[in-house]
Amino acid sequence: MAFEPVLTKNVGRPESWTLRSYRASGGYRALKKALGSMTPDEVVTEVKNSGLRGRGGAGFPTGMKWSFMPKDTPKPKYLICNADESEPGTFKDRLLIEQDPHLLLEGCLIASYAIGAACCFLYIRGEYVFGVRRLEAAIAEAREAGFIGKKIAGSGYDCEIVLHVGAGAYICGEETALMESLEGKRGYPRLKPPFPASYGAFGCPTTINNVETLCNVPFIVERGASWFTAIGREKNTGPKLYCVSGHVKRPGVYEEAMGIPFRELLEDRCGGMLHADRPLKAVIPGGSSVPVLRADEAMAVLMDFDSLAAIKTLLGSAGVIVMDTSTDMVEAIWNISRFYAHESCGQCTPCREGCNWMHKIIGRVLSGGGRPQDPDLLLDIAGNIAGNTICPLGDAAAWPVQAFVGKFRSEFEDYIAGRRSSPLALAAHGH
């Protein structure tokens, strides 16, 4: 039986991005319910009971994160919506922002009410120019209708939403670098502790949630935690957006119950592999920063947090990158490592030096100058980056290298032995 869309139910409706269309489909009812008949603590409890886990990558329980916000503090409290969707292979938040911006705004307002914030900063990546325009228009509509500002929806609750456009740095998707950028500084990640809930944006208590996470909140408030827990499986509940790209017949964003088998996602939703004579070779299940899977691993796994963790990878942002047998895995990891070497902020020595070093070694292998010890050297460098940096970008750069070398080592050895050559050789060698 096909899954009934929840998060994407308005996508495709005429002018779905407008307030008129959103309200016609029941929009802002959940906000009115929260403000009119629920205390902030009751909203937090409902989200806790739903089992909603963060959809930005880490999968941390959302209600628990909200409960970390101190109740008694003289400082203002802030909610930040992280719309800096810059993970390669990921484009689900973009769909929600462009096609249903009021759903995101409603989620932001309910979450702000729950944690006691009177201001929400919506931080969006600069490349999402069209999404910025849609959000600007939606914020203006919502303010004029009384859903943003003073005495929202006739209640005693006041809340502002401030849209902040980033400058296109991958590192600013990391929550503490995002806060530094929001404050007008270089996007360097912060050491933790202190954690954002105690010392966040502008030195004030702050909660940070991803776009897709916040878009789930209105449905939980309106339909109840038990409805949400009935979708998916234990500890992996609710609807989930999967971004599928690569060698499939129908790439795109697919909304399914959390935990759909990868085989079903590939064959039933995406129409199977793009070329019948090129079977599946590998899958990156959660954006370019997570360990790659061989075809046999992917075809047997459920697409949820715990099932993927059990085979030593991550759901991450659910950016599913599908590769067929025509894919050169050394070329693929060279491209990925080039991205992380470019996007490292340079604050930590292991990441700053290690990312460039890995990229150069892979380029050397690709260009025919590889050495027999290079695969082990790559594993050694990656092992000294992972877990040794201020933020997870080091892990994001190291884990793919470890998995590609570990699972497709023979392809590296073929290059080193001269049994294979690449048209990317000149580029890999720096020309």
N, C-alpha and C positions, 0 to 999 in steps of 0.2 A: 504494500500500500504506500502511495506517495506521501511524503511528509508535507503537512499543511504549513505554508510559510507563516512566520511570525514577524521576524525582523524585516523581512523584505515584502510583506504583504501589500505595502503601498507602492512598491516599485512597478512602474508600468501604468499606474493610474493616471488619468489626465491631470497634468500640472500637479503632480504629487508633492512637489517642493513648496507649494503655497499653503498658507494658513487655512484658506477655505477648503481645500482638498483634504488637508490633514484633519480638520475638525469634522468633516463629513464622514471620516472613517473612525471617529471616536477619539480623536486626538485631544489631549489635555484633560481627559476625564480622570486619568490616574493622578495627575497633579492636584486637581480639585479634591479628589478623595483623600489624598495624603494630607493636604492642608486643612481640610474640613473635618476629618474624622479620625486622624491618626496622629499620635505624638511622634516626634523625631525618633525616640527610642523604639517605638513600635515599627517604624519603617526599617530601622536597622535590623531589628529582630526578624522581620519578614524576609529581608534579603539574606540574612544569615541562614535562616531555615530553608531557603531555596537551594542553597549549595552553590550559588553563582560564583564561579571562579573567574579571575581576570582574563580577558580575551586578548590582552596585549602581548602575551608571551610567557610570563612567569606562572600564570595559573593560580595566583594566590587568592584565597577566599575573600570575596569583596566585602561581605558584611563584617568579617573580622577586621579587615583593614579600616573600615569606617569606625569601628568601636575603639580603635587606638586614639582617635581624636579626643584630646582632653576636654572635659566638660567645663571646668572652672579655670579660665584663663583671661587675663585682662587684654590679651592681644586679639585682633581680629582673626577669624579662621577663613581659610580659602579652600575651594575645590579647584583643581586643575584638570581639564579634559585634555588628554594627550592625543592630539590628532596629527602628530608628526609621523605619519605612516611612511617610513622610508626603508623598511626591510625589503630587499629584493625578492620578488615573487609574491608580494602582498598588495592587495588592492581592494579589500573588503570595506574598510572604513571610508574609502573614497566613494564607493557606491552609496553608502548610507548618507554621507554628507551631501552629495549632489542630488540624490533622489528623494530623501526624506529628512531634511535638516531639522524640522520641527520635532521629530522623534528624539533626536539627539538633545535638542534644547530642553524638552520635557524631562529627559533622563537627568540632565545636568541640574535642573531646578529641584527635582525630587531629592537627588543626592545631596545638594547643597542644604536643603531643609533638614535632611536626616543628620548631617554632621554639624549643623549650626553655623553654616557659612553664609555670609551676606554678599559674597562676591565669588563668581566663578570665572576663571581665566580659561579661555578656549584657545589652546596653542596649536596652530595648524602649519604644516610645512609650506614653505613659500611656493613650491612647484604646483601646488593645488590651486591655481589661479581661479578656475571655474568654481571649485568648491568654496573658495573664499567669498566669491560674489553671491553664491547661493546662501551662505551663512549670514552674510551682511544683510541680505534682503529678509531672511527669516527672522533675524534678531529684531529688525525694524518692525516687521509685522507683529511679532509677539509683544514687543514693548507697547505698540499702539493699542493692542487688544487687552492690555493689562496683565500679561503673563510675565513680564520682566519689569522690575522697578519697585515702586512702593505699593504696599497692600495688595500683593499678587492675588488675583482671582477673588477679590473681596475679603481676603484674610488679613491677619496682622503681620504677615511675613513679607519682608523686603529682600530683594536679591537682584544684583546686577550681573550681567554676562558681558565680559570684555573679550573681544576677539583679538588675538595677537598672532601676527604672521611671522614665521621664522625665516631664516635666510638660507635654508637648504643644507644643513649639516646633519649627517646621519647620527652623530653622537648626541644631538639634542633630543633624540627619541628616548634616551636614558633619562630617568625622571629628575635626577639632581642636576645634570647638565641642562635640561630643559628649564629648570628654575633659575639657573645662572643666566641663561639666555634671556629669559623673561625679565630679569632684573637689569638687563642691558649690558651684561658682561660676556666675556668669552665663554663658550659652552664647555667648560671643564667640569667633569663629574666631581662630586664632593665625596669626601671620606664619610663613612657612616659607622657608628653613630656620630652626631645626633641624626635621628631619622626624621623624615619630613613631617610626621605627625606632631613632633615636638618643636622642630626648627626647620621650617620649609621656606616657601617663597617670602622674601622680605623679612626673614627671621621669625615668621609667624607659623602657627600650626597649619599644616597643609595635607590634604588627601589628593592623590593623583590616580585617575582612572582612565582607561582607554575608551575610545569611541564606542566600539561594539559592546563593551561591558555596560556602559551607561545606557545604551539603547535597549538593553534587556530590562532595566529597572521599571519603566512604566508598566510593562506587562506583568511583572511580579507583583507590583502594588495593586493593579486592577484585578488580576485573576487569582492571586494567592500563591504562596510558596508550594503548596501541594500540587498545583497544576504544573509548576516548573519542574519539580522533582520527578514527575511522571514521564518526563521527556529524557531520553538518554539512559544512563545507568548510574549506579551508586557512585557518589563522589565525582561524577562526570555528567552533570545534569544540564538540561536546557537545550535550546536550539543553538546551532553553531554555523558560522559562515566559513566556507572553505574556498580559497582562491586557487584555482587550478590553471596552470600554464604549462607550456612545453609541447611535447609530441602527443597531443590528444586531439580527437576530432572536434570536440566542443569545449574549448577553454572558457573559463568564466568564473563567476561567483555562484556557489551553490549553497543554499541553506538546507541543512539536514539536522536530524537529532544528533546530539553529541555521541560519538562512538560508532558512526557508520563504518562498516568494513571498507578498507581502501579498495578492495576488489569491486565492491558495489559502486563506489564513487567513480571509479575509472570506467567500468564497463557499462553501467546503467545510466549514469548521469552524464558522463563525458563522451559516451559513444565509443569507447575503446581507443586503442592506439591509432594515431594518425595514418600510419602506413601498415597494411596487413603483413607485409614481409619484413617489418622491423619490430620485433617484440620488445617488451619492456626490459630495460636494463637496470635502471636505478631510479630512486625517488628521493627527493628532499622533502620531508613532510611538513616542515614548519617555517619556511623562509630560509634564505641562504646560510644563516648562521648555525643551523642545527646539523647534526651528523646525518650523512646520506645513508640510505638503505639499499641493499641489493633487491632485485626483483622478487626473489623468494621471500625475503623478510616482509616486504611491503604487501605482497598479495595475501599474507596471513594475518595482518595486524588490523586492529580497530583504531579508528582515528579519534582518540581521546588522550587526555593528559597521561593517565596512568598506564594505558596499554603501550604507548610509545616510550614512556620512561622505562618500562620493563625490558625493552630491547635496546636500551641505551641511546635513545634519541629523544626528541621533544616535539610536542604539538606546536609550540611557539606561537607564531602568528597565523598558523594554518595556511601558509603560503606553499601550496603543494606544487613542486616543480618535477615534471615527469620527463624522463629521458629514455629514448629508445636505443637500440644497439648501434645506431650510427654515431652516438655521442662518444667523443674522445674524452675520457675522464681526466687526463692530464690537462687538456685544454680547458675543461670545465673548472677545475680547481685553480688553474692559473688565473682565470677570469675572476673567480670569487676572491682569491687572495689579493689580486690587484685592487679590487674594491675596498677591502679592509685596510690595506696599506695606505690607500688614499684617504680614507675616512678616519683613521686613528687621529685623535686630537693631539697626541704627542706628549701628554702629561706624564705617563708612566713609561719608564725605560723598557720593560719587557715588551710592551705593545708597540711602542714607537720604533724600536730597533728590530724586534722579532717579526713584526708583520712585513716590513720591507725585506728582511732577510729571507723569509719563506717565499715571498713573491719572486725574488731574484733567483733562488735555487730552482724553483719550479720552472721559471723561464729558461734557466740554463739546461735543464733536462729537456724541455720542449724544443730547444734550438739545436740539440744534438751534442751539447757539451757536458752532459750529465756524467756524474761519477758514481761508481757502484755503492758508495756509502751515502749518497744523497737521500734515499728514502728514510734511512735511519736518522740522518741528520735532521730531516724535516720533523720526524716524530720527536726528536730530542728538543728542538726549538719550541715546537708546539707545547710540549709538556712543561717547558719553563715559562710559557706565557700563561697558560690556563691556571686560573686560581691565584694569580700573582699580580693582578692589576686592580685599580680602584673601582672600575666599573666592568660590566660584562662584555665590553667590546673585545677585550683580549680573548675571552672564552669563545666569542662569536667568530673570531679569526682562527683560533687554534683547533676547535672541534671539527670543522669541515676538513682541514688538512689531515688530522689524525684519522678520520673516517675514510677519506678518499685513499690515502696511502694504505691503510689497514685492509680495506676491502677490494682495492683495485691495484694492488702493488705490481702485479705482472705488467700492467700498462706502463708504469714508470720504468720498469726493468727493460721493456721492449725498446723504449727510447734510448736508454743508457747503452744498450747493446747494439744500437743502430738498426734494429729490426722495424722501426717505425719512424716516420717523419711527419711534420705538420706544416700546413700553409701559414700558421701563425708564428713560425719560427723567427722571422725577422722582427715582428712586433715583440715577441717574448724576449728577444735579445736586446731590446731597447732601441731598435731602429724605427 
